[in-house]
Amino acid sequence: MKIGKQTIKLENTPKILQTSSMVGPKEKQGPLSIYFDLDTKDIFLGEKSFEKAESKMLELCILNLLKKSSTKAEDVDYIFAGDLLNQCISSGYCMRNLGIPFFGLYGACSTFCESLTLASLFVNANYAQKVVAATSSHFCSAERQFRMPLEHGNQKSPTAQCTVTAAGSAIVVPKDFSISGPYITYVTPGKVVDYNITDMTNMGSAMVPAVYNTLATHLQDTGRTPDYYDAIVTGDLGVLGSEIIVDLFKKDGINLQGIHADCGALIYNHDMQDTHCGGSGCGCMASVFSGYFFEQLKTKKMNKILIIATGALMSTLSSQQGESIPGIAHAVAIENEA
Amino acid sequence: MKIGKQTIKLENTPKILQTSSMVGPKEKQGPLSIYFDLDTKDIFLGEKSFEKAESKMLELCILNLLKKSSTKAEDVDYIFAGDLLNQCISSGYCMRNLGIPFFGLYGACSTFCESLTLASLFVNANYAQKVVAATSSHFCSAERQFRMPLEHGNQKSPTAQCTVTAAGSAIVVPKDFSISGPYITYVTPGKVVDYNITDMTNMGSAMVPAVYNTLATHLQDTGRTPDYYDAIVTGDLGVLGSEIIVDLFKKDGINLQGIHADCGALIYNHDMQDTHCGGSGCGCMASVFSGYFFEQLKTKKMNKILIIATGALMSTLSSQQGESIPGIAHAVAIENEA
């Protein structure tokens, strides 16, 4: 049921049965290392190209999800997935091997919350019993598509973020499913917001207005205040964008300090790993939620979190044509009690 | 409610309140000319690039939909949209101006049925009262992204299809809405199917297996036979793919002759317009359904149709890496009586 301006209350409170995450070598060296299910030392994963490697990583992540949740691929009703590559080939080729009815999504780095939103809404409406949400990104495939060939060895701007090599996935089931799991209670799909930022190396700042819009709307629609949540988790504003979003809400008299966290800021040790403003990419929130935050919920260290995945909807071509960077942010509330 | 393997029955039978279509000069010269709402003689639509022109066309198409259905943008709950461009910039930039909560999709040329499926399921589940589905494509932006710069003037293979310059959109509302309109009764989301076709200039053939899979599943899940429908409309197998799909079902003893139609085959006069195997692109089924078929339903010349949009999920990069072309097809049943 829709409440307020753009939030949907999931009255049948579907639950997340299980999650799965897989990361590359750099992410495995980061502070969240122990929370990831799978990792690879070989950035090619035995494949012949970075794109095939990314697709393989997404597939391994989903196969691990099925294994962890004792689910056969043929028992998954639908899968929602997407990635950053042109024509979303990481997801498309991965799905070829899984044989699950597939909805392809593109929301840039907001795609994990977009896929989790739609998966949850499908289960909530009794359209399906088992729906998977999954996304991936790969530093090397993203770098050569959006920036420079790796061989170029270019320097990064201090405001830049690193696309993570990671995949994450979650399987959503109805609340009467016997195994315990946190519930999806509300979703707030976002609008496209553009504050005329044109610097492709400062994506955190470009996406802040979309997060502000979606979070403010979510709080207004649900009547909640930020301190209702144990954590409000964005992905990925990075270090700089995180400072800006806290400042912005402060001006409205709303305190996010100590409540806000950002997957891009969490995934690397910035001083040691030379990652500037942190991580980004479809796989960042996907892996950090599926790894770290799901564990916090399962162990009751956190009981109520709001995850807000943020996407920058430009392309290299739109930037070359002088366009600014539109942002979007989708929010999903996940709670241990429904 | 899910029935059979992968079909969802829409028990609350949402209806299509209105549609809108816009086409370029070549499509306007085709046999369906009179059915399109808007057209442009200027392929740039006054913009500075083909990509901006495509985004503008999608926006004009949606604004016309709102006008035709006496709906304000702020009264639209959600919009599902996508296109063929890298990072779906046609939709992303268009949404910036509309201010409607947005779900970005990528399903290649299957995107219109993907968006109509999700829009209908949202209304059916009472998540929303007014949801828009929209897609676009542009010959010039597609040609230079997927094939060759226009200035190159390359010849096309006899099996090739032309990406149409067109946009289409539909607004879905609950069945109790006062204005009459055809109902969405069933949706059958598709699986990714790959029969190892590698020829990017023969996309119709590459997508046939996906159509076969989705249509066979739809018939099995619903217990219907093809002659239940006044038309089974694919988009876009083109002339060659259309022959193959009829042949394939013939081998199963199922006759599609006289029932099957294809948007890519319908939109051009192939002998006069030098369009080889016909049209393709996200805008092809979007405009042909929103223009021609919606009119057939409204005037009761047809009462039951099944539309099946088909997408080829490759990219130029995956083809350069020697990959075959995976296909997907999503089916939506639209009927005057529910």
Interface residues (C-beta under 8 A of the other chain):
Chain A: M1 K2 Q6 I8 K48 S49 E51 K52 D77 Y78 G82 L84 L85 N86 Q87 C88 I89 G92 Y93 M95 R96 L98 G99 I100 P101 F102 F103 G104 L105 Y106 G107 A108 E114 L118 L121 F122 N124 A125 N126 Y127 A128 Q129 P189 G190 K191 V192 V193 D194 G311 L313 M314 S315 T316 L317 S318 Q321 E323 P326 I328
Chain B: M1 K2 Q6 I8 K48 S49 E51 K52 D77 Y78 G82 L84 L85 N86 Q87 C88 I89 G92 Y93 M95 R96 L98 G99 I100 P101 F102 F103 G104 L105 Y106 G107 A108 E114 L118 L121 F122 N124 A125 N126 Y127 A128 Q129 P189 G190 K191 V192 V193 D194 G311 L313 M314 S315 T316 L317 S318 Q321 E323 P326 I328
